C-alpha cells in the first residue's frame, strides 16, 4: 500500500512541476490586441444598414481618460473629433429583413462573410479572446428599430 501511495505522490509532484515549467507568464507587451464589430440591422423593410467595422487607427485611451476624486470631480473634456477614427474598414453585409420579412438567406450570407473574416484573421496569427453580443430589438408597432451587435476580440504574439 505504501508503494502505491509513494508512486501516486511522486507522479503528482512530477505533474505539478511540469505544469510550472509549461506555464510561463507572458512578459508585458507580448501581445497585440484588436477587434472588429458586426452590426446587423433588424429594421423592417430592409431600410437598415448592416456592416462589419474594423478600425485601422489606434487610440491611446489615456488621452481621453479623466480621473475623478472627491477634490477634482469635473467632467471629461475630451473632444469627440479627437476620439473619432477616420480610417476604418467597412464591409457591407445584409439586413435581416427585407420587404417580405426575415430573410434566412441574408443571415446565412452574413455568417459566411463573418466566418471568412475570422478565418482570415486566424490565418494571420490572431487568436480569438472573446466574442460579446448584444441586441436593441424592435419594441413593437411604433418602434421599427433594432440592431444586433457582436464584438470579436483577438490577440496575437508580437
FENCOR-V403159 format. One record per pair of residues at least 24 apart in sequence whose ideal C-beta (glycine too) atoms are under 6 Angstrom apart, sorted by the first residue. I is the first residue (numbers start at 1). J is the second residue. D is the distance in whole Angstrom. If there is no record, write none. Layout:
i=(I	I)
j=(J	J)
d=(D	D)
This chain:
i=(31	32	33	34	35	35	36	37	38	38	39	39	40	40	41	41	42	42	43	44	44	45	46	46	46	48	50	50	51	52	53	53	54	55	55	56	56	57	57	121	125	126	126	127	128	129	129)
j=(155	158	155	154	151	153	152	151	114	150	147	149	96	148	95	147	96	146	145	97	144	99	95	97	98	95	93	95	90	91	88	90	89	85	88	87	88	85	87	154	156	154	156	155	154	153	155)
d=(4	5	5	5	6	5	5	5	6	4	6	5	6	4	5	6	5	4	6	5	6	6	5	6	4	5	5	5	5	4	6	6	4	5	5	4	5	5	5	6	5	4	5	6	6	4	5)
